[in-house]
């Protein structure tokens, strides 16, 4: 059994609080620094994309762009801050599918409505969900992992970048389709997950680069 890039595709979008300004404001925009809120800890995919945007935009806009991190609540904390910000275009959200679709659908306490509180500005990143194991593990393929009796007994853990995020949903879908049973362990962000030593299995967007040191993580493509 081979599984290659069969996990949910995460599409991140840069979102802007609805602009209710008049035409004069629109013509002078921007006349002060712009903030990009990343609703996660540093080091994750949203953070990397936001930092790249913060380098590219200032020469084009003539104003500094500052990246600020607001981790917590699976991305709800930072998303709520942008939703409640003044609708003047100076507070942006570097949000992905987790914040814009999954969390509001699964949690009644998300505190924002993505269809009413945000207006899309640009798609600026795509990321795949990749199954990763520690290099010292005995598994070299997805088949090896599924055939291990321990993975059907709930004796192994798997790490993901937060409850109600796309990596967690990808892992749950993987378990449903294969019949395995492993215990999910949420981390604060994808960056936090990458800094830890993996004891078993990980579902992550951060470890997808083929240049990543194989001594730290083994990608499971088939």
N, C-alpha and C positions, 0 to 999 in steps of 0.2 A: 504493500500500500504506500503510495507516494503522495505527499501533500506539499505542494509548492505554491507559496503566496496565496493560500486559500482562505486567509483570514480577511476580516473586514478592512476595506480601504478607508483610511482616515484622510479626509480632505479638510485642511485648515483654511479658514477665511479670516481676513482682516475686517472687523466690523466697526462701524461708526455709529455713535449715538445719533438718533434722528435729528437732522439739522433744521431748526425752526427759525433760523436767522433771516434777516431781511436782505435785500439785494446789495445794499452798501456793505454789510458785513461780509457777504460772499465775495465781493470784489477785493476786499482788503485781507482776506484769509490767505495764509496765516500771518498774524502779526505778533505771535508769541510762541514759545516752545510747545511742542506737541508731546503728549504722553502716550506710550503704548503699554497697556496693562497686560501682563502675562499671568493668567490665573493658575500658576503652578510655580514650584521651586525652580531655581536656576538649573540649567543643564539639560532640560527636556527639549523635544522637537519644537514646541511653540516658542520657547526661549531662543533657540538658535535662529529660527526664521525671523523673529522680532528683532534680534540684534543685527541681522543682515539688512532688514528694512530700515533700521535706525542709521545705518551707514549710507544707504542709497538715497533716502529721501531728503536729507538736509540740503545737499547741493541743488536739488530740484525745487524745493519749497522755500529756501532761504531762511529757515528756522531750525534750531536744534530739535532732535527727536530723542526723548529719554525713555528707556525701558525700565519699568517698575514691576516687581514681582508681588503677587498677592495670592500665595498658596492657601489652600484650605477648602474644605467642603467639596472635594472633587472638582474644583474649578468654580463653584458657586460664589465664593467670596469675591473673587476678582471680577466675575461677570456682573454681579450685583452692583459693584462700585461703578462700573461703566454705565450700567443701565440707569443709575441714579445721578450720574454726572450731568452737568449743564449740557444741553444739546447744542453745543457750539462747534463741534468738530475738533476739539483739542484733547479729547480723551478717547483713545482707540482701544479695542480689545483684540488681542491676538488669540482668537479662539478657534477650536476645531470642532469636530463632530461630537466629542464628549460634552462640551459646554453648550453647543447650539442645538443639539438634537436629543442625545441620550439622557443627560441629566434632567432637563425639563420634563421629559416624558416619563421618567421613572420616579422623580421626587416631587412631591407636592410642596416641599419647602425650599425649592430652588430659589424662589424669590424674584424671578424675572420671566418674561415671556419673550423668547427670541424673535417671534414674528412681529411683536409690537415695540419692543425696546431697542432693537438694533436695526440698522440698515447696512447691507453689504457694500463694501468698498472694492475689495479685490481678493481673489484667490491667490495665495502666494506660497503654498507648499502642499506637497502630497507625501504621504508616508505609508509604508506597508507594515502590517503586523507580522512579526517574525518569531518563530519558536526557537528558543535558545536554551542550551544547557551548559552546565559547568564543564570545562574540558576534562576534568578528572572522572566524569561520569562514565558508566559502561556503555552508554548509548551512542551510536554513530549515525542512526537514521530514525525517522519517525516510526518505522515498523519495529525497530528495537525497543523503542519506548513503549509502544502499545502492547508489545508481547511480554513486557516485564510484569510478572504477577503482582508485584507491589503496587503498581499503578492502578490496579483494579480493587485494591483493598483500602484506599484512603491513607496509605502509609507514606506518601510523598507530598511535598508542598510545591506550589507554583507561585511565582511572584508576578505581580502586575502593577501598573503605575497609578492605581487608585480605584476605589469603588465607583461604579457607574460610568467608567470610562470605556472607550473602545477596546483597549487591550483586555480588560476583564470580560467584556462580551464576547470577544474572539475566543478567549479561553473557555468560556462556558459553552460556546457553540462547538468547539473542538471536543469537549467532553461528551456532549450530547451525541455527536456523530460517531464517536469511536467507542463509547461505552466505558471509558476510563473514569476513575474517581480520585481526584487529587484535591488537596486543600489549598484554597487561594489565600495569599498573603499580600495585602495592599501596602504599597509604599507611598510616600508623599508625592513623588513625581517620577517620570522616567529617568531623570538625571540621578535622583537618589537611588533608584534601583540599580543603575549601572555602576555606582560607586561601591556597592555591596558585593560580597562574594556569594554567588548563587549556589545553593546547596542541592537544587534539583532542577526545576524547569522555570523558564521565564517567557512571558508573552510581552514583547516590547517593540517599540518603534525606533528606539535609539541605537539598537545593535545591528542595524541592517547593513552597515557598510562592509563590503568584502575586505576592506583594508584593516578592519578591527583586529587587534592582536588575538590570534587563535589560542594563546596561552591563557586568556581571560574568559573567553566565551566561544562555544561551538554552535554554529548555526545548523538548524535541522530542516533541510529542504526536502528530503525524500526518504 
